[in-house]
Amino acid sequence: MKDTQILSTFQELAPEPAVSAVPAPLFNACQVGVALRAVLFVELVVAVAALFGAASFVDWLIRLSLYTGAALPATVVWLVVACAGRRLLARLPVPGQYAAAVALGAVAGLYGCGLLVMSGLLEVPPWLASAASGALLAGAGVGALALRERGKTPAATTARLAELQSRIRPHFLFNTLNSAIALVRAEPARAEALLEDLSDLFRHALADQGESVTLAEEIALARHYLEIEQVRFGERLRLEWALDPAADAARLPPLLLQPLLENAVHHGVEPSPEGAQIRISTRRRGANVVIKVTNTVPAGPGAQGHGVALDNVRDRLHLLHDVQGQFRHVLKDGVFQVRIEVPA
């Protein structure tokens, strides 16, 4: 391989220019977890409010049913409108987003009150109180959700630095370069392919990819990493892919699969003279996508590691998908499996 080709390959390791951030709403009302929290929050407030003036438990139940008949539809309307208009909300400055959410809460409160009036359950409709209650609940709910969204920034930054550190750890880089040097004269084409894989790996690790990437992009990055390790371990690293094209559009945090694959290599392939088998599978099941990373591990203490990378992956997944993102892992009969489930 020519020197200019090698130089060009290493120049690609430089990070790409950061892309300007796309405005994001304070919260995402389209997430199931957000909707559940909003409904539970409103119902708890309604239950406490129904205690005022209740003469008995039966009286409290009657008041609770009456208030729920107004609060629950109003909450659903607020969530539907906030979800449908999330792109418009994202274009507003932060104070404007708060104001829009509070105003929408007041309108939703009036809507709930109107439902009770039309059903004949209220003789004197409390329009002003309903609007004020809706605005107050919306403001408190949005404030709590905004704090949760804000918590993603330090968590994502910490996770990204941890993944970047693992990507450029010296022994991985040196082993890869040594493998390339050994191949330069005997198999220059393989050496060039190895350096290109390394270049793609570093470029993805250093580039600003935003909050999420597609599963197809994560699989492509996983292939680059495993192809590098395949050169190093040879037949000791046995790979099996079972990919469903219908699952490619699912969204994941950037570099989510990478630490799982590193664990599989570090705890499965490296300590075993016979190596290990690593299997990566994706499958779409209805509205969800299931991702599995499985590897055999040798017997003995320390085969499973300390779980730091697994906790990192679980936290990042829940920050992006909330209750819709499921993460499980199990070690059974010498086989370690990680199972991830995300919305399709």
N, C-alpha and C positions, 0 to 999 in steps of 0.2 A: 504494500500500500504506500502511496506517495506521502511525503512529509506534509504537503499542503492539505491532503485529505485529513490527516491526523489533526493538523492545526484547526481546520474547519470544524471538525467534530468537537474538539474541546471548546471552541468559541461558542458552540451552541449551549454549553453549560451555563453561560451567563443568564441571569434572570431576565425575563421579558419585561417591558415597561408595564407598570401597573395600570389597570384599566380603571377609569373613574367609576366610583361606586354608584350603583343605581339606587335612587331613593326607595326607602322601605317604610311601610306603615308601622305605627307604634305597636300594633298587634295584628294577628291573623285570625279573623273571626271564622274563617273557613275550616280551621282545624277542629277535629272532633273534641280534643281535650279542652280547647278554649270554650267551645259551646257548652260542654258539660260543666266546666267551672262556673260559667256565667249563670247557668240555670240553677245550680246548687247554691251559689251566692245569693241570688235573688230569693230563692225559696227559704233560705235561712233567715234573711231579713224579714220576709213576710211572716214567717212563723213567730219571730220575736215580736213583731208589730201586733200580731193577733192576740198576744198575751195582754196587751193594754185594754182594760175594760172588760175582759172575759170573766164572767161570773163563775163559770164551771168548766170542766174539761170538755163537755159537750158544746158549750158555748164557744170555747176556743176552736174546736173542730169546725163549727159552722163558720166562724169568722175566717179561719184559715182557708176553707174551701172558697169563700167569697173573694178573698184577696187573691188567691191563686188563680181564680177564673179571670182576673184582670191582669195579674203580673206575668203569668206564664205565656199567654199569647203575645203580650207586649215585648217580652224578652226574646221570643222567637222572631218576631218582626224585626227587632233591633239587630239580631244576629244575621238574618237574611239580607237586610239592606246593607249592613256593614261589610258582609262578605261580597255581595255583588258590586259594591263601590270601592273595593280595596285599592284598585289602581288609581282611582280619583283621589282617595285619601293619601296615597303615597306622594302625590304631587304637591300636597299642602305642606307648609312648614309645621313644625311640631305644635306650636300653639293653635294653629288652624285645625290640626287633627283632633286635639282635645276639644276645641270648641264645636267641631262638627259632631263628635261622638256625644257630647253633652246635649246638644240641640236635638240630635236624633233620639236620645233617651227621653227628652221632654215630649217629643212627638209620640214616641211609643207609649209613654204614660197616659197621654190623652187618648190614644187608641184603646188601651185597656179599660179606661174609664168609660169610653163610649160603648164598649161591648156590654158592660154591666147596665148601662142606661137602656140600651136597646132590648136587653133581656128582661127589663122591668125590675131588677134587683135593687136599684137605687132610686130613692125618691128625690133626694137633693144631691146631684152629682158634684163631687169635689174636684172640679176641673183644675183649679190652681194647685191644689195639693198633689194631684196625680202627676201633673207636669213637673212640679218641683221634685217629687219622689223619683220619677224616671230620670231626671237630669242628675240628681245626686247619686243614684245607683250606677248610672252610666259612667259618671266621672270617677267614682271609686273603683269600679271594675276596670276601666281603661288604665287608671293609674297602676293598679296591681299587675295587669298584663304588660304594661310598658316596662315595669321594673323587671319582670321576668325576661322580656326580650332583651333588655339592656344587659342582663346577666350573661347572654350568649357571647358578648364581645371578649371579656377576659378569659372565659372558658375556651372559646374557639382559638384565641391567640395562644394560650398556654398549650393547648393540644397541638396546634400547628407547629410551635417551636419544638415540642417533643418529637413530632414526626420528622421534622426537618433534621433534628439532631441525629435521629436513627438513620436517616437517609445518607448523611455524610459522615457517619462514624468512620474513623480511620481504617479499621480492619476490613470493612466492606469495600471501601474505595481501593485500598491497597491490593486486596485479593483480586478485585476486578481488573485493575491495571496490570497486575502480574500475569493474570490469565491472558490478557490482550497481548502483552509482550511475548509470552510463550507462543502465541499463535501467529505473530506478525510474519515470520519467515516461512513457517511450515504451512499455515493456512491463512493467508492475508484476508481472504473474503470473510472468514469467520471472525477474525480480529476486528475488521471494519464493522461488521454487524454488531459485535459485542460493544464497541465504543458508541455506536449509534443508539443502542438500547440504554447505555449508561447516560448518554446525552438526554434522551427523552425522559428518563427517570428524574434527572436533576432539574430539567426544565419544568416539569410538572410540579416538583416539590418546591421550587422557588417562585413560580408564577402565582399571581393573585387570581384565584379561580372563583372567588365569591363564596356565597353561603353553601352552595350545593353544586354537584355535577351529576351527569347521568351515569347509570350503571354501566352502560357501554364504555364510557370513558374510563371508569374505574377498572373494568376488565382489561382494556387495552394497556393501562399502566401496569396491571398485575402480570400481564404477559411479558412485558419488558423486563420486569424484575425477575421473574422466574426463568426467563431465557438466560439472563446473566448468571443466575445460580446454577442453571443446568450445565453451563460450560465448566463451572468450578467443581461440581459434584458428579457430573456424568451420569452413569447408570444408577448411582445411589439415590438420585432424585427422580422419582417416577410420578409423572403428572397425568391427571385425568380431568378432562373438561366435559361438562354436561350443561350447555348453555341454551336457554330459551330466548329466541329473538324477541318474543312478545314482552319480555321483561326489561329490555334495554333502556326504555325511557324512564324507569324509576329513578328518583332523585336520592342521592346520598351525600353526606358531608365529604369534602375532598380528602383523598388519602385515607379513606376508612378501611379499605381492604388490605392496605399495605402492611400495617402492624400485625394483622392476623396471619398473613403469609410469612412475615419475618419470624413470628412465633413458631409457625409450622416448620420452617427450615431450621431454626435455632434449637428447638426442643425435639424435633422429629428426625431430621436428616443428620445434623452435625454429630450428635453423640452416639449414633448407631453405625457400626461398620457395614451393616447391610443397607443402610439408608432408610428411606421411608417413602410411603405413597401419599401424595397430596391430591385431593379431589376438590374441585371448585364447581359448584352447580348453581344454576339460577332457574327459577320456574315461576311463571305467573299463575296464580290461583284466584280467579275472580277479580276482585278489586285490589288484591295484594300481590306482592312479589316476595318470594322466599329465596334467600341466598344462604348457601351452606359452604363452609370451608372445613374440610375434614383431613386429618393426617394421622398416620400411625405413630406411636411413640414407644421408645424402648422402656423396659421395666426399670424401676429404680427411683430413688428420691429425686425431687427437683425436675422431673420430666414435664410437669405442668407449669412451672415458673411461679412467679409471685402474683400474677393477675393484674399488674399495673396497666399493661396495654389493653387488656380486656375492659377494665373499668373506664379507660380513656375512650374506647370505642363506644361503650354503652352510653356514657354521658353525652358524647357528641350526637349520637343517634337520637336520643331523647330530646335534646335541645332543638333538633331540626323537625322531628315528626311527633314529639310529645307522646301521648298514649298510643298513637298509631304505629310507632316504631318499637318493635319487639326484639329483644336480644337475649339469647340463651346459649349456654355452653355446657358440655358434659364430657367427662372422661370415663369411658366404659370399655372394658375388655381390650385395653391397649389401643383404643381409638379415641382421639380427641376431636370433637365436633363443635363448631360455632354455627348457630342458626340465627339469621337476621330476617325480620319480616318488616316490610315498608309498604306504603300505599303505591299502587301502580300508576 
